[in-house]
């Protein structure tokens, strides 16, 4: 597997994890400890976007 495919798979896993954490956070939003899920959700979603951007950059650089 090449680097681009690994980045996309890792980004997909992070995106799915972030969506699951959003669901958990929205279910327990009234609890004080649910803020942990909110912070983790933001982290995983930002990381997923970052991995997709890096994969697209490498693909564009590889094509040129």
MIRORO-703163 format. One record per atom (N, C-alpha, C): residue in one letter; residue number from 0; z, y, x. Coordinates in pm, 1 decimal. Layout:
BEGIN
@rest->a	nr->NUM	zz->Z	yy->Y	xx->X
...
//
This chain:
BEGIN
@rest->x	nr->0	zz->0.0	yy->-117.6	xx->83.8
@rest->x	nr->0	zz->0.0	yy->0.0	xx->0.0
@rest->x	nr->0	zz->0.0	yy->124.5	xx->88.7
@rest->x	nr->1	zz->-79.3	yy->221.2	xx->51.9
@rest->x	nr->1	zz->-82.7	yy->342.3	xx->132.2
@rest->x	nr->1	zz->27.3	yy->439.8	xx->89.5
@rest->x	nr->2	zz->42.6	yy->545.5	xx->168.1
@rest->x	nr->2	zz->149.6	yy->642.5	xx->144.7
@rest->x	nr->2	zz->138.3	yy->711.1	xx->9.2
@rest->x	nr->3	zz->17.4	yy->741.3	xx->-32.1
@rest->x	nr->3	zz->-1.6	yy->812.6	xx->-158.3
@rest->x	nr->3	zz->45.5	yy->726.8	xx->-275.0
@rest->x	nr->4	zz->12.4	yy->600.0	xx->-273.5
@rest->x	nr->4	zz->54.0	yy->510.5	xx->-381.7
@rest->x	nr->4	zz->206.0	yy->495.3	xx->-383.6
@rest->x	nr->5	zz->266.8	yy->485.6	xx->-266.2
@rest->x	nr->5	zz->412.8	yy->474.3	xx->-259.6
@rest->x	nr->5	zz->479.8	yy->599.4	xx->-315.9
@rest->x	nr->6	zz->425.0	yy->716.9	xx->-283.2
@rest->x	nr->6	zz->481.7	yy->840.9	xx->-335.9
@rest->x	nr->6	zz->469.2	yy->848.3	xx->-488.4
@rest->x	nr->7	zz->355.2	yy->803.7	xx->-541.6
@rest->x	nr->7	zz->336.0	yy->806.5	xx->-686.0
@rest->x	nr->7	zz->428.1	yy->707.3	xx->-757.1
@rest->x	nr->8	zz->446.8	yy->590.4	xx->-700.4
@rest->x	nr->8	zz->537.8	yy->492.6	xx->-760.6
@rest->x	nr->8	zz->680.7	yy->544.4	xx->-756.3
@rest->x	nr->9	zz->720.5	yy->599.7	xx->-644.3
@rest->x	nr->9	zz->855.0	yy->654.3	xx->-632.1
@rest->x	nr->9	zz->874.6	yy->770.4	xx->-729.3
@rest->x	nr->10	zz->774.2	yy->856.0	xx->-742.7
@rest->x	nr->10	zz->781.5	yy->966.1	xx->-838.0
@rest->x	nr->10	zz->791.4	yy->916.8	xx->-981.4
@rest->x	nr->11	zz->719.9	yy->809.7	xx->-1014.0
@rest->x	nr->11	zz->725.9	yy->753.2	xx->-1148.6
@rest->x	nr->11	zz->864.0	yy->695.8	xx->-1178.5
@rest->x	nr->12	zz->921.8	yy->628.7	xx->-1081.1
@rest->x	nr->12	zz->1056.7	yy->574.4	xx->-1099.0
@rest->x	nr->12	zz->1156.8	yy->687.5	xx->-1119.2
@rest->x	nr->13	zz->1144.4	yy->794.2	xx->-1040.9
@rest->x	nr->13	zz->1233.7	yy->908.2	xx->-1057.1
@rest->x	nr->13	zz->1215.0	yy->975.2	xx->-1192.5
@rest->x	nr->14	zz->1091.0	yy->984.4	xx->-1239.4
@rest->x	nr->14	zz->1063.6	yy->1045.2	xx->-1368.6
@rest->x	nr->14	zz->1124.8	yy->963.4	xx->-1482.0
@rest->x	nr->15	zz->1109.6	yy->832.8	xx->-1478.2
@rest->x	nr->15	zz->1167.3	yy->746.0	xx->-1580.6
@rest->x	nr->15	zz->1319.7	yy->754.3	xx->-1578.2
@rest->x	nr->16	zz->1378.1	yy->753.5	xx->-1458.6
@rest->x	nr->16	zz->1522.5	yy->766.1	xx->-1445.8
@rest->x	nr->16	zz->1570.9	yy->899.8	xx->-1501.7
@rest->x	nr->17	zz->1497.5	yy->1006.5	xx->-1472.5
@rest->x	nr->17	zz->1533.1	yy->1137.7	xx->-1525.4
@rest->x	nr->17	zz->1527.2	yy->1142.4	xx->-1676.5
@rest->x	nr->18	zz->1427.3	yy->1077.5	xx->-1736.1
@rest->x	nr->18	zz->1418.2	yy->1076.4	xx->-1882.6
@rest->x	nr->18	zz->1532.7	yy->996.5	xx->-1944.5
@rest->x	nr->19	zz->1570.5	yy->886.7	xx->-1881.9
@rest->x	nr->19	zz->1684.4	yy->808.6	xx->-1931.9
@rest->x	nr->19	zz->1812.1	yy->890.9	xx->-1922.2
@rest->x	nr->20	zz->1829.0	yy->963.4	xx->-1811.7
@rest->x	nr->20	zz->1947.4	yy->1048.0	xx->-1796.8
@rest->x	nr->20	zz->1948.8	yy->1162.2	xx->-1897.7
@rest->x	nr->21	zz->1832.7	yy->1214.0	xx->-1935.0
@rest->x	nr->21	zz->1826.5	yy->1317.4	xx->-2039.0
@rest->x	nr->21	zz->1877.2	yy->1260.1	xx->-2170.6
@rest->x	nr->22	zz->1836.9	yy->1137.9	xx->-2201.9
@rest->x	nr->22	zz->1883.3	yy->1075.6	xx->-2325.7
@rest->x	nr->22	zz->2033.7	yy->1053.4	xx->-2324.0
@rest->x	nr->23	zz->2086.5	yy->1006.4	xx->-2212.7
@rest->x	nr->23	zz->2231.0	yy->986.4	xx->-2201.8
@rest->x	nr->23	zz->2303.5	yy->1119.5	xx->-2213.1
@rest->x	nr->24	zz->2252.5	yy->1221.2	xx->-2144.4
@rest->x	nr->24	zz->2314.6	yy->1352.7	xx->-2148.5
@rest->x	nr->24	zz->2313.1	yy->1411.2	xx->-2289.5
@rest->x	nr->25	zz->2201.0	yy->1397.1	xx->-2359.8
@rest->x	nr->25	zz->2192.6	yy->1453.9	xx->-2494.6
@rest->x	nr->25	zz->2284.6	yy->1380.0	xx->-2592.2
@rest->x	nr->26	zz->2311.7	yy->1253.8	xx->-2567.4
@rest->x	nr->26	zz->2401.7	yy->1178.1	xx->-2654.6
@rest->x	nr->26	zz->2547.2	yy->1219.9	xx->-2632.9
@rest->x	nr->27	zz->2584.4	yy->1243.8	xx->-2507.5
@rest->x	nr->27	zz->2722.5	yy->1277.8	xx->-2474.1
@rest->x	nr->27	zz->2740.9	yy->1426.5	xx->-2443.2
@rest->x	nr->28	zz->2658.8	yy->1512.9	xx->-2497.8
@rest->x	nr->28	zz->2659.1	yy->1654.0	xx->-2459.1
@rest->x	nr->28	zz->2791.9	yy->1724.3	xx->-2488.3
@rest->x	nr->29	zz->2866.3	yy->1676.7	xx->-2585.4
@rest->x	nr->29	zz->2992.3	yy->1742.2	xx->-2621.3
@rest->x	nr->29	zz->3108.4	yy->1702.8	xx->-2530.4
@rest->x	nr->30	zz->3089.3	yy->1602.0	xx->-2448.0
@rest->x	nr->30	zz->3194.6	yy->1560.1	xx->-2355.6
@rest->x	nr->30	zz->3189.6	yy->1645.1	xx->-2228.6
@rest->x	nr->31	zz->3303.6	yy->1671.4	xx->-2167.9
@rest->x	nr->31	zz->3309.0	yy->1757.5	xx->-2049.9
@rest->x	nr->31	zz->3243.5	yy->1692.4	xx->-1929.3
@rest->x	nr->32	zz->3249.1	yy->1560.1	xx->-1919.3
@rest->x	nr->32	zz->3193.4	yy->1490.5	xx->-1803.7
@rest->x	nr->32	zz->3043.4	yy->1470.8	xx->-1813.9
@rest->x	nr->33	zz->2983.2	yy->1510.5	xx->-1926.8
@rest->x	nr->33	zz->2838.0	yy->1494.8	xx->-1943.7
@rest->x	nr->33	zz->2759.6	yy->1590.2	xx->-1854.5
@rest->x	nr->34	zz->2825.8	yy->1690.8	xx->-1798.8
@rest->x	nr->34	zz->2755.9	yy->1782.9	xx->-1708.6
@rest->x	nr->34	zz->2704.8	yy->1710.4	xx->-1584.6
@rest->x	nr->35	zz->2769.9	yy->1601.7	xx->-1545.8
@rest->x	nr->35	zz->2723.2	yy->1520.9	xx->-1432.6
@rest->x	nr->35	zz->2583.4	yy->1466.4	xx->-1462.5
@rest->x	nr->36	zz->2562.8	yy->1418.5	xx->-1584.8
@rest->x	nr->36	zz->2430.9	yy->1368.2	xx->-1622.5
@rest->x	nr->36	zz->2328.3	yy->1480.4	xx->-1623.6
@rest->x	nr->37	zz->2370.7	yy->1600.5	xx->-1663.1
@rest->x	nr->37	zz->2279.5	yy->1714.8	xx->-1661.1
@rest->x	nr->37	zz->2233.0	yy->1747.4	xx->-1520.7
@rest->x	nr->38	zz->2326.5	yy->1751.3	xx->-1425.2
@rest->x	nr->38	zz->2290.4	yy->1779.7	xx->-1286.7
@rest->x	nr->38	zz->2203.3	yy->1668.9	xx->-1228.1
@rest->x	nr->39	zz->2237.3	yy->1543.2	xx->-1256.5
@rest->x	nr->39	zz->2156.0	yy->1432.6	xx->-1207.6
@rest->x	nr->39	zz->2016.0	yy->1436.0	xx->-1268.0
@rest->x	nr->40	zz->2008.5	yy->1472.7	xx->-1395.2
@rest->x	nr->40	zz->1878.3	yy->1483.0	xx->-1460.7
@rest->x	nr->40	zz->1790.8	yy->1585.8	xx->-1391.7
@rest->x	nr->41	zz->1846.4	yy->1703.5	xx->-1366.7
@rest->x	nr->41	zz->1769.9	yy->1807.5	xx->-1297.3
@rest->x	nr->41	zz->1724.7	yy->1759.3	xx->-1159.6
@rest->x	nr->42	zz->1814.5	yy->1694.6	xx->-1087.6
@rest->x	nr->42	zz->1780.6	yy->1645.8	xx->-954.1
@rest->x	nr->42	zz->1665.0	yy->1546.0	xx->-959.2
@rest->x	nr->43	zz->1673.7	yy->1446.0	xx->-1047.8
@rest->x	nr->43	zz->1570.5	yy->1343.7	xx->-1054.1
@rest->x	nr->43	zz->1437.0	yy->1400.5	xx->-1100.9
@rest->x	nr->44	zz->1438.4	yy->1492.6	xx->-1197.2
@rest->x	nr->44	zz->1312.4	yy->1548.8	xx->-1244.7
@rest->x	nr->44	zz->1247.3	yy->1638.4	xx->-1139.6
@rest->x	nr->45	zz->1326.9	yy->1715.8	xx->-1067.7
@rest->x	nr->45	zz->1271.6	yy->1798.9	xx->-960.3
@rest->x	nr->45	zz->1216.4	yy->1711.4	xx->-848.5
@rest->x	nr->46	zz->1286.7	yy->1605.9	xx->-814.5
@rest->x	nr->46	zz->1237.6	yy->1513.8	xx->-711.3
@rest->x	nr->46	zz->1108.0	yy->1445.0	xx->-754.7
@rest->x	nr->47	zz->1098.0	yy->1408.2	xx->-882.1
@rest->x	nr->47	zz->975.0	yy->1344.8	xx->-931.4
@rest->x	nr->47	zz->857.3	yy->1440.3	xx->-919.1
@rest->x	nr->48	zz->876.8	yy->1564.7	xx->-959.3
@rest->x	nr->48	zz->770.0	yy->1664.9	xx->-947.9
@rest->x	nr->48	zz->732.7	yy->1684.7	xx->-801.7
@rest->x	nr->49	zz->831.9	yy->1688.6	xx->-714.4
@rest->x	nr->49	zz->806.6	yy->1706.3	xx->-571.6
@rest->x	nr->49	zz->723.5	yy->1590.4	xx->-515.7
@rest->x	nr->50	zz->755.2	yy->1467.2	xx->-554.6
@rest->x	nr->50	zz->679.2	yy->1352.2	xx->-505.3
@rest->x	nr->50	zz->535.3	yy->1356.3	xx->-556.0
@rest->x	nr->51	zz->514.6	yy->1394.2	xx->-680.7
@rest->x	nr->51	zz->378.0	yy->1404.5	xx->-732.4
@rest->x	nr->51	zz->299.8	yy->1514.6	xx->-660.0
@rest->x	nr->52	zz->364.5	yy->1627.0	xx->-631.7
@rest->x	nr->52	zz->295.8	yy->1735.7	xx->-560.0
@rest->x	nr->52	zz->257.1	yy->1693.2	xx->-419.1
@rest->x	nr->53	zz->346.6	yy->1625.5	xx->-349.5
@rest->x	nr->53	zz->316.8	yy->1578.3	xx->-213.9
@rest->x	nr->53	zz->203.2	yy->1475.7	xx->-216.8
@rest->x	nr->54	zz->204.5	yy->1386.2	xx->-315.9
@rest->x	nr->54	zz->97.0	yy->1287.0	xx->-326.9
@rest->x	nr->54	zz->-36.8	yy->1355.1	xx->-352.7
@rest->x	nr->55	zz->-40.1	yy->1455.7	xx->-439.6
@rest->x	nr->55	zz->-165.1	yy->1527.7	xx->-465.6
@rest->x	nr->55	zz->-212.3	yy->1603.5	xx->-342.4
@rest->x	nr->56	zz->-118.1	yy->1663.4	xx->-269.9
@rest->x	nr->56	zz->-154.3	yy->1735.0	xx->-147.4
@rest->x	nr->56	zz->-215.0	yy->1639.9	xx->-44.9
@rest->x	nr->57	zz->-152.6	yy->1522.8	xx->-27.1
@rest->x	nr->57	zz->-206.2	yy->1426.0	xx->68.7
@rest->x	nr->57	zz->-342.1	yy->1374.5	xx->25.3
@rest->x	nr->58	zz->-362.6	yy->1356.7	xx->-106.4
@rest->x	nr->58	zz->-490.8	yy->1309.0	xx->-154.1
@rest->x	nr->58	zz->-599.3	yy->1414.7	xx->-130.9
@rest->x	nr->59	zz->-567.5	yy->1541.1	xx->-156.8
@rest->x	nr->59	zz->-666.6	yy->1648.9	xx->-133.9
@rest->x	nr->59	zz->-695.5	yy->1662.1	xx->14.9
@rest->x	nr->60	zz->-593.5	yy->1651.1	xx->98.2
@rest->x	nr->60	zz->-612.8	yy->1661.7	xx->242.9
@rest->x	nr->60	zz->-695.6	yy->1543.6	xx->295.2
@rest->x	nr->61	zz->-675.5	yy->1426.6	xx->236.1
@rest->x	nr->61	zz->-749.0	yy->1306.7	xx->276.8
@rest->x	nr->61	zz->-897.3	yy->1317.3	xx->237.7
@rest->x	nr->62	zz->-925.5	yy->1378.1	xx->122.4
@rest->x	nr->62	zz->-1065.1	yy->1393.0	xx->76.7
@rest->x	nr->62	zz->-1143.4	yy->1491.8	xx->160.8
@rest->x	nr->63	zz->-1077.9	yy->1593.1	xx->215.7
@rest->x	nr->63	zz->-1148.4	yy->1694.8	xx->295.0
@rest->x	nr->63	zz->-1164.5	yy->1650.7	xx->434.3
//
